[in-house]
Amino acid sequence: MVMNLDKCIGCHTCSVTCKNTWTNRTGAEYMWFNNVETKPGVGYPKGWEDQERHRGGWRLRGGRLELRSGGPWAKLAHVFHNPDLPEVDDYYEPWTYDYENLVESRRRGHQPVARPRSLLTGRPMDAPEWGPNWEDDLAGAPQHAVGDPDLRGIEEQVVLAYEQAFMLYLPRVCEHCLNPACVAACPSGAMYKREEDGIVLVDQEACRGWRFCVSACPYKKTYFNWQTHKAEKCTFCYPRIESGLPTVCAESCVGRIRYLGVVLYDADRVREAASVPEERDLLRSQLSLFLDPRDPEVQRLARASGVPGAWIDAALRSPVYRMAVEWRVALPLHPEFRTLPMVWYVPPLSPLASHLAAGDATTADGVRDALDGMRIPVAYLANLLAAGDADVVRGVLGRLWALRALGRARSLGRPLDPDLLDLSGLTAGQMNDMARLIAVAKFEERFVVPSASRDGEPDLPALQGGGGLDPLLPRARAPRGRSARGEAGGAR
């Protein structure tokens, strides 16, 4: 998936539709498989990006990948107490209101009230103090933004200009990583990554509720159902994907910011790609995994590996491949976690007109000089999407502004500045294709999703997963009778 943050309006329609579809039931009240955060802010759950506290994701030690939360012996030592779990207050204690008091209260001189009552304990509780939408539109910024890990290293720059507040919306779902820490951390092997489409799921029958997956996920998108004592997470709406339909959050998105598509990659090089020493090289390393679907040799090998022809055709038309690999305008969320996330973001382009001298809006030099004057600091976006590499973000923003400037020049009948094409690194044809996909793409162009089974296609490969506490995922495991009725999300 790719999300264009330049078009997100923060309406939370995606969150509401996802909530009503997957987690509108007992035990899942506090779960938000999809939520939209306002940045800067500490997010939901509170401080999820701070891996010094939560110890999620991977780290490189002695040239080898290991879970930040520790290996098998560390898990065994904390099998009855996991010190890295977020607390209820980091999410929020789900509650309802004592509505009966409104209609059953005896006559008195004061209007009766409906006090909040905990859904966990059933007892009266104080007013809520945190939740998934607490920082919406910078509502809690003065108190909480200072704890945003993405502000590290640029505190003085932001504080000095804080009267010119900046914000952006960050929709978040499970990243369905190529190297998911949650799968490697699961002692029972209940977490697995499907070979046919890459979706990471939980086998509800195999889950024993250890919750190591919750602490190992650096994005905190795995939850614990307090009613069933099972782990649950975003399913990427796999029943819809299997039918050739987009996810609920993508189809209901008001801003049309989401794109779904197939990406072919070299699974044998996942460990190598996640193990590069420098964090700033992780983006380039992950991009090297992705295979060009137009290459005849890639197509031949894909067919030999059992990839259905419909999926190869979808890869040829994939908007995700074009935006992330071909045009390089989408970036992964926190690549330094080394999970190789597969939900990517087009960074927002703050207004630059006020920083551009008159007549410079369509020149490459004017754009270069203006990027560092954006209201959203480039360094902040780099900490969020590029492991701190500001040059990568400048390159993406330069291409996005060149796209706008070329469109403006064309609309006004002005000659195109060849330097703008040099700035973008793309051809005029690629820029035209990118303008269409970002601005006016139709439904079938934004969601290129093949169905899971087609007449005449070979059978899909069996489901695969990593062994419990396996340091990485290449080892296959028997499916053990998994089916749609056993996945997270209550579909039985």
Secondary structure, 3 states (H helix, E strand, C coil): CEEECCCCCCCCHHHHHHHHHHCCCCCCCCCCCCEEEEECCCCCCCCCCCHHHHCCCEEEECCEEEECCCCHHHHHHCCCCCCCCCCHHHHCCCEEECCHHHHHCCCCCCCCCCCEEECCCCCECCCCCCCCCCCHHHCCHHHHHHHCHHHCCCHHHHHHCCCCCCCEEEEECCCCCCCCHHHHHCCCCCEEECCCCCCEEECCCCCCCCCHHHHHCCCCCEEEECCCCEEEECCCCHHHHHCCCCCHHHHHCCCCCEEECCCCECHHHHHHHHCCCCHHHHHHHHHCCECCCCCHHHHHHHHHCCCCHHHHHHHHCCHHHHHHHHCCCCEECCHHHCCCCCCEEECCCCCCHHHCCCCCCCCHHHHHHHHCCCCCCHHHHHHHHCCCCHHHHHHHHHHHHHHHHHHHHHHHCCCCCHHHHHHHCCCHHHHHHHHHHHHCCCHHHHECCCCCCCCCCCCCCCCCCCCCCCCCCCCCCCCCCCCHHHCCCCCC
